[in-house]
C-alpha cells in the first residue's frame, strides 16, 4: 500500500483512536466475553495489521464475513446492524459498543454507541463514560481466565465489535442492499442553483476489477504506476470503464493475487456520498431438498443445497 499521502491525524481522530483502544484492550484481555468477540480476536491475532495490501484485504473481508455470520445467527445483532445507523457505521469502520437486555425472552439493544460517539461522550459527559467503563470492568472481571466462551449468553451485558476496518468518509449515507455482491460507492456533486449539470461518480467492486462511471466534470485521478507518486496521477475523463487487475499467472511470478487500485478525488467537499453494502445473510437463502427415487420407488439419493 502506498504511504505517499497518509491521512493526517487531527486531535479528534487521535482521541477517537484512544477511546477505541481503551475499550478494545479490556475485551482483548477477556475475549471469552462472547463468541463474536472471540472470533474477532482470533482474526485480529492471526492476520497482521501491517498496512500491506494483502493483509488489509484479508482483515476487512474476514471481519465483514464474521459480522455477516453473527447477524445471520442472532436476531438482536441483525436488528442492531439494520436499525441503528450509528452502529452500522461502527460495525463497518472503527467499532460499536452496545448493551443488551432481555424482555419476554427476546434480546434487544438498549444503550448503543459507535467510537466517534464514545469519544464525544468522554468529553461531554465524562461521568457517564466512566460509568460505562466501570460496568464493563465488573462484567469482564467475572469471567474466569480459563473460561470457555459461553455460547449465546448475551443477556444484559455490554458487547463490543471493534469494527471491520473499512474507512468511510464522514457524512456518508450507508445503505444495506441485497442486490449488490460487493460494495458500491456513489458520489454525486452537490447541486448549485446556477447549474443543471448532472455530475456523478460510481465505483462498483467486482472480482479482480473496479467498474467506474464518471459523468460531468470530476477531479478524479488514477495512478497506475508501480511507484505510487502524485506526479504519476492522471485525470480520468468522463465515461464508463473498468480498471482490471486480473491477468495470467506464470511459473516464476511472485504475484500473491492481492491487488490495489489507487484513486484520488479533489474538492471532495463538493460531493454527497452514498455507500451500498451487500447484505449477504443466510436469512434470505432457500434450502432446496430433492429426493431421488429409484426404479422400485425407494429413495436412492438426495440433493440438498441453498442458493448461496
C-alpha positions in Angstrom: 0.0 0.0 0.0 1.2 3.4 -0.8 2.1 5.7 2.1 2.8 8.7 -0.1 -0.3 10.6 1.1 -1.2 9.3 4.6 -4.3 11.0 6.1 -3.2 13.4 8.8 -4.5 12.6 12.2 -6.0 15.6 14.0 -6.7 15.7 17.7 -10.3 14.4 17.2 -9.0 11.4 15.2 -6.4 10.7 17.8 -9.0 11.0 20.6 -11.3 8.5 18.9 -8.4 6.0 18.5 -7.6 6.4 22.2 -11.1 5.7 23.2 -11.3 2.7 20.9 -8.0 1.3 22.1 -9.1 1.8 25.8 -12.2 -0.3 25.3 -10.7 -2.8 23.0 -7.9 -3.6 25.4 -10.4 -4.5 28.0 -12.2 -7.0 25.8 -8.9 -8.3 24.4 -7.9 -9.3 27.9 -11.1 -11.3 28.2 -12.1 -12.3 24.7 -14.4 -15.1 26.1 -17.0 -12.4 26.9 -19.0 -13.5 23.8 -18.5 -15.7 20.7 -18.5 -12.8 18.3 -15.6 -11.1 20.1 -13.7 -14.4 20.3 -13.9 -14.8 16.5 -12.8 -11.1 16.1 -9.9 -11.7 18.4 -8.8 -14.8 16.5 -8.7 -12.9 13.2 -7.0 -9.9 14.8 -4.2 -12.1 16.2 -3.7 -14.2 13.0 -3.7 -11.6 10.3 -1.0 -8.9 11.0 -2.0 -5.3 10.8 1.0 -4.0 8.8 -0.5 -1.9 6.0 0.2 -4.4 3.3 -2.5 -4.7 0.6 -2.8 -8.5 1.2 -3.4 -8.1 5.0 -5.7 -5.1 4.6 -7.9 -7.1 2.2 -7.8 -10.2 4.4 -8.7 -8.3 7.6 -11.5 -6.3 6.1 -13.1 -9.3 4.4 -12.8 -11.7 7.3 -14.1 -9.2 9.8 -17.1 -8.4 7.5 -17.8 -12.1 6.8 -17.7 -12.8 10.6 -20.1 -9.9 11.2 -22.4 -11.3 8.5 -22.3 -14.7 10.1 -23.3 -13.5 13.5 -26.0 -11.1 12.3 -27.5 -14.1 10.4 -27.5 -16.2 13.6 -28.7 -13.7 16.2 -31.8 -11.6 15.7 -30.7 -8.9 18.1 -27.4 -8.4 16.3 -29.2 -8.3 12.9 -31.6 -5.7 14.4 -28.7 -3.6 15.7 -27.0 -3.7 12.3 -30.1 -2.9 10.3 -31.9 -0.5 12.5 -29.2 1.8 14.0 -27.3 4.0 11.6 -24.6 4.8 14.2 -24.0 1.1 15.0 -23.9 0.2 11.3 -21.1 2.7 10.7 -19.3 1.5 13.8 -19.7 -2.2 12.8 -18.1 -1.4 9.4 -15.4 1.1 10.5 -13.8 1.5 13.9 -16.1 0.0 16.5 -19.6 -0.3 18.0 -20.3 -0.7 21.7 -23.8 -1.7 22.9 -25.7 -3.1 25.8 -28.3 -5.8 25.6 -31.3 -6.6 27.8 -33.9 -9.4 27.8 -37.6 -8.7 27.5 -40.1 -11.6 27.3 -37.3 -14.0 26.3 -36.1 -11.7 23.5 -32.8 -9.8 23.5 -32.8 -6.2 22.4 -30.3 -3.4 22.3 -30.6 -0.6 24.8 -27.6 1.8 25.0 -25.5 2.0 21.9 -22.5 4.0 20.6 -20.0 4.0 17.8 -16.5 5.1 18.7 -17.0 8.6 17.4 -19.9 9.0 19.8 -18.0 7.4 22.7 -15.2 9.9 22.2 -17.7 12.8 22.3 -19.3 11.3 25.4 -15.9 11.1 27.1 -15.7 14.9 26.5 -19.3 16.0 27.2 -20.2 13.6 30.0 -17.1 12.1 31.4 -19.0 10.7 34.4 -21.3 8.7 32.2 -18.4 7.5 30.2 -16.5 6.3 33.3 -19.7 4.6 34.5 -19.8 2.6 31.3 -16.1 1.6 31.7 -16.8 0.5 35.3 -19.7 -1.6 34.2 -17.5 -3.3 31.6 -14.7 -3.9 34.1 -17.1 -5.5 36.5 -18.7 -7.7 33.8 -15.3 -8.9 32.4 -13.8 -9.4 35.9 -16.5 -12.1 36.5 -15.1 -14.1 33.6 -12.6 -16.7 34.7 -9.2 -16.7 32.9 -9.7 -20.3 31.8 -13.3 -19.9 30.9 -14.8 -21.5 27.8 -16.9 -19.0 25.8 -20.5 -19.0 26.9 -22.3 -19.9 23.6 -25.1 -17.4 23.4 -25.3 -15.8 26.8 -25.7 -12.1 25.7 -28.3 -11.3 28.4 -27.8 -7.9 30.0 -24.3 -7.3 29.1 -22.0 -5.0 27.2 -20.8 -6.2 23.7 -18.1 -4.6 21.6 -17.3 -5.1 18.0 -14.0 -3.2 17.2 -15.1 -2.6 13.6 -14.3 -4.2 10.2 -11.6 -1.6 9.5 -13.2 0.0 6.5 -12.7 3.7 6.1 -15.8 5.6 5.1 -16.0 9.4 4.7 -17.9 11.2 7.4 -21.4 12.1 6.3 -21.7 9.1 4.1 -25.2 7.5 3.9 -24.6 3.8 4.4 -27.3 1.5 2.9 -27.5 -2.2 3.1 -28.5 -3.8 -0.2 -29.3 -7.4 -1.2 -28.8 -6.6 -4.9 -25.0 -5.9 -4.7 -22.4 -8.6 -4.2 -19.6 -6.2 -3.3 -19.6 -2.6 -2.2 -20.8 0.3 -4.5 -19.8 3.8 -3.7 -21.8 6.6 -5.3 -20.6 10.2 -5.3 -22.9 13.0 -6.5 -21.8 16.6 -6.8 -24.0 18.9 -4.7 -26.4 20.9 -6.8 -25.7 24.5 -7.5 -28.7 26.9 -8.2 -26.8 28.2 -11.3 -26.1 24.8 -12.9 -28.1 22.0 -14.4 -25.0 19.8 -14.9 -25.5 16.1 -13.8 -22.3 15.1 -12.2 -21.7 11.7 -10.6 -19.1 9.1 -9.8 -20.0 5.4 -9.2 -17.3 2.9 -8.0 -18.6 -0.7 -8.0 -16.3 -3.5 -7.0 -16.2 -6.7 -9.0 -13.9 -9.7 -8.8 -10.4 -8.5 -10.0 -11.7 -5.2 -11.2 -13.3 -1.9 -10.3 -16.1 -0.6 -12.5 -16.3 3.2 -12.8 -18.8 5.6 -14.2 -17.9 9.2 -14.2 -20.2 11.8 -15.6 -19.6 15.5 -15.7 -16.5 17.4 -14.7 -15.0 15.5 -11.9 -11.5 15.9 -10.4 -10.9 12.1 -10.3 -7.4 10.9 -10.7 -5.8 7.4 -11.1 -2.2 6.3 -10.6 -1.4 3.0 -12.5 2.4 3.2 -12.0 4.3 0.8 -9.7 5.9 3.6 -7.7 2.9 5.5 -6.3 3.6 9.2 -6.7 1.4 12.3 -7.0 3.3 13.2 -10.2 2.0 10.0 -11.8 -1.7 10.7 -11.2 -3.7 11.3 -14.4 -7.2 12.8 -14.5 -9.9 10.3 -15.7 -12.2 11.5 -18.4 -15.9 11.1 -18.3 -17.2 7.7 -19.3 -18.0 4.1 -18.4 -15.0 1.8 -17.9 -13.3 -0.7 -15.7 -9.8 -0.9 -14.1 -8.9 -4.6 -14.3 -6.1 -6.1 -12.3 -6.5 -9.8 -13.4 -4.1 -11.5 -15.7 -2.5 -14.8 -16.4 -0.2 -16.3 -13.8 3.2 -17.7 -14.9 5.5 -20.2 -13.1 8.1 -17.7 -11.9 5.7 -14.9 -11.0 5.8 -13.6 -7.4 2.3 -12.2 -7.5 0.2 -13.2 -4.5 -3.1 -12.3 -6.1 -3.9 -9.3 -3.9 -4.2 -6.0 -5.8 -4.8 -2.4 -5.0 -6.3 0.4 -7.1 -5.4 3.9 -6.1 -7.7 6.8 -6.9 -7.7 10.5 -5.7 -10.7 12.9 -5.7 -10.0 16.6 -5.4 -12.6 19.0 -4.0 -14.3 16.2 -2.1 -16.3 18.7 -0.1 -18.4 19.4 -3.2 -19.9 15.8 -3.1 -22.5 13.8 -1.3 -21.5 10.2 -0.6 -23.7 7.0 -0.5 -22.3 3.6 0.1 -24.2 0.4 -0.8 -23.0 -2.5 1.3 -24.0 -6.1 0.5 -26.5 -7.7 2.9 -25.3 -11.3 2.5 -27.4 -13.1 5.1 -28.4 -16.8 5.3 -31.8 -15.5 6.4 -32.8 -14.9 2.7 -31.4 -18.2 1.5 -33.7 -21.1 0.3 -33.0 -24.7 1.2 -33.6 -26.9 -1.8 -34.3 -30.6 -0.9 -34.9 -33.0 -3.7 -35.4 -36.8 -3.0 -34.1 -39.0 -5.8 -36.1 -42.3 -6.3 -35.0 -45.5 -7.9 -37.0 -47.8 -10.2 -38.6 -49.6 -7.3 -39.9 -46.4 -5.7 -37.2 -46.3 -3.0 -35.1 -43.2 -2.1 -31.7 -43.9 -3.6 -30.1 -40.4 -3.2 -30.8 -36.8 -2.3 -29.9 -33.3 -3.2 -29.7 -30.6 -0.6 -28.3 -27.1 -1.2 -29.0 -23.4 -0.7 -28.9 -20.6 -3.2 -25.6 -19.3 -1.8 
